[in-house]
Amino acid sequence: MTLQQIIKHNFSSLLRCVDPSIDLLGRLSSVPFVEDQISLVNQQSTDARKINALLNILREVPDDIHESVLNGLISALRSSGQDHVANIFRRESDKVPMSDEHYHKLTEKKGLLCQFTDVENGLLDKLSTEVISPDNEDDIRAMTGYTGKARKLIEVLTRKSDDAFGAFIDALNHTGQSHVIYILTGEGTSRPLKEHYRERLTSQRDYLVKTIDSKGSGLIRVLTSKTVFSEYDEERVTHTQHTHNGMK
């Protein structure tokens, strides 16, 4: 099967799972034919547009250099940690793109995941050793706010191999976020905080900040001992600047 045929047959899957990382695009800049047009890819405003532009460039590769471009593409994908994508072109391992089931769980629940996933609760550190690349980590940390970071993480995960879903579940469990696992799988006894409780806490935030002695009363230690707070939560709260009325 030619490069053009592979892309045509797998266009939707490739559009969904290729990560147009700086690493990948940098490596492709030395691949024949692609090197002359990589700037067009870099000019695109979103990841989806970058991938679409790249795939359209690859579909135009002349037959006489087909093999060299294919080899260069596969090498660039594997070197940038995208074996699951490279295997679409030439199968060399058991890595496959994320399944439809796992992809839809992540995308359909994205709103709730962004509300409840705490990326900086050790989760990103855990994933960075197994799942996400340094470029991915930098992109996620560059986002503003917890919701923005969580949204970017979900987007990154959907482009990973299928075993990244299980690694995400393990990382959530490791960082005390089993309630997020419940959102994804419906399994377990830990539930996200109900909306009316969240609203009550946020509506009374100013009053609670003024009246609760978070440190001196031992409240944080109790919450941690009851697994309401993780060790990461405890560290963040106890290192937050204090006012004379309590925690900021």
Secondary structure by P-SEA (a helix, b strand, c coil): ccaaaaaaacaaaaaccccccaaaaaaacccccccccaaaaaacccaaaaaaaaaaaaaaccccaaaaaaaaaaaaaaaaccaaaaaaaccccccccccaaaaaaaaaaaaaaaaccccccaaaaaaaaccccaaaaaaaaacccaaaaaaaaaaaaaacccaaaaaaaaaaaaacaaaaaaacccccccccccaaaaaaaaaaaaaaaacccccccaaaaaaaaaccccaaaaaaaaaccccccccc
